Amino acid sequence: MSESPEDPGSVRPAQASAAAEDREHALHARELDAADPLAAIRDRFTLDDTVYLDGNSLGALPRAVPDRLAEVVAREWGELRIRSWSESGWWAAPERIGDRIAPLVGAAPGRIVVGDSTSVNVFKAVVGGVRMAGKGCTEILVDATTFPTDGYIARSAARMTGLAVRPVEPARIADEVTERTALALVNHVDYRTGRLNDLPGITAALHSAGALAVWDLCHSAGALPVGLDAHGVDLAVGCTYKYLNGGPGSPAYLYVRESLQERFDSPLPGWNSHAEPFAMDPGYAPAEGIVRGRVGTPDILSLLALEAALDAWDGVSIEAVRTKSLALTDYFLDCVNAYAPPGRVRSVTPYDHSRRGSQVSLESARAGEVMTELIRRGVVGDFREPDVLRFGFTPLYTSFAEAERAAWVLGEVLRALPEEEPEAAGTAG
Ligand SMILES: *Cc1c(COP(=O)(O)O)cnc(C)c1O
């Protein structure tokens, strides 16, 4: 059965049904929003009528940020100038803000330092991990489905340390790890499909083979509980501009398990990680604790924007965020099933809650054109090559009504863009 705009029998009259009041799922969305304990948190963000489902790429602006940044610039930089390194707490910001992120990823204070990009922190974690691994290790395993930057950096880190890289699907790591494996670098949530990988199970399997577990939390931190300390994760990295809403290019973070910190030998031992940075000693001696994950002068404006952004989490538990995230993604999938023409999209995100992150990825023919049209109609997700439509759900500010509207507009767009482009006349084969 095809549903084309020329087939009025099988198509809802778009104009007549476009009003939310008339749609079968819209009423239910209003009930879900009315019962949502996080609904009021949305007011902590600057948003508009656009359905913004790209917070897994760039989180929305928390309202507290502009005034705080203006104050940092005018007062701390403009008036206090150099005094702000101590008087305004600039120097200690990387560890202080690390301690603010810590409860969201299940870490005790003193285990996370903020600074540099995720890519740079992947380098620190992989080389640092190899330097802690057993002498006989010859390889590192890299998530075969990883976000590309992790793979690029891991291959360079392996070249520098004389190890081989072996790409392995996350579900296969427990079977593939050997006593020659130094570590595995794995994405907690797959950026493309939204699949949640089994962090406790994979970490335990790596440990039983004597290997370290290095996790990339870019698509899980701020979206679901991670439990770094509880699961004995060795090293972890993550960015802060996705579900943590820190702003474009906001600094990333590095986690080092407490019992490994003493052995953590950073491949980027800048003066900020020195035991006595102001001694200006030509010889290097690492600071104690997580400070040794620092490199050079921190990016203060971005760091302090991130710190203000984290105020949006006041009084919010990551468990409540997870509950809403699963409800939102379930609901969106239901609405897509109800509204999209049959057979036009296929979810590549697992239905199983224990394997789902906070996004829904739909495979679709002409996905690039579909997303362009969705954005034109006020529903912002993104497109990933070759055929994936990504919709990120940020429980702090996404409503059920928005999930419903996005699915409705998707249905309209799919009907307006038939699956196959009309073939040029006379084309054969
Ligand atoms: C977003 C993302 C990154 C980004 O790295 P940058 O250095 O911040 O550009 C890295 N890894 C994963 C898994 C990501 O999702």
The ligand as an SDF file (V2000), in Angstrom:
LIG
                    3D

 15 15  0  0  0  0  0  0  0  0999 V2000
   30.9170   14.4230   20.2230 C   0  0  0  0  0  0  0  0  0  0  0  0
   31.9290   13.3450   20.3770 C   0  0  0  0  0  0  0  0  0  0  0  0
   33.2970   13.6320   20.3970 C   0  0  0  0  0  0  0  0  0  0  0  0
   33.7610   15.0350   20.1290 C   0  0  0  0  0  0  0  0  0  0  0  0
   35.1240   15.2240   20.2820 O   0  0  0  0  0  0  0  0  0  0  0  0
   35.6870   16.7180   20.2640 P   0  0  0  0  0  0  0  0  0  0  0  0
   37.1170   16.5780   20.5240 O   0  0  0  0  0  0  0  0  0  0  0  0
   34.9140   17.4840   21.2900 O   0  0  0  0  0  0  0  0  0  0  0  0
   35.3870   17.2970   18.9280 O   0  0  0  0  0  0  0  0  0  0  0  0
   34.1900   12.6050   20.6450 C   0  0  0  0  0  0  0  0  0  0  0  0
   33.7520   11.3400   20.8680 N   0  0  0  0  0  0  0  0  0  0  0  0
   32.4380   11.0350   20.8350 C   0  0  0  0  0  0  0  0  0  0  0  0
   31.9890    9.6350   21.1010 C   0  0  0  0  0  0  0  0  0  0  0  0
   31.4900   12.0220   20.5780 C   0  0  0  0  0  0  0  0  0  0  0  0
   30.1970   11.7110   20.5400 O   0  0  0  0  0  0  0  0  0  0  0  0
  1  2  1  0
  2  3  1  0
  2 14  2  0
  3  4  1  0
  3 10  2  0
  4  5  1  0
  5  6  1  0
  6  7  2  0
  6  8  1  0
  6  9  1  0
 10 11  1  0
 11 12  2  0
 12 13  1  0
 12 14  1  0
 14 15  1  0
M  END
$$$$
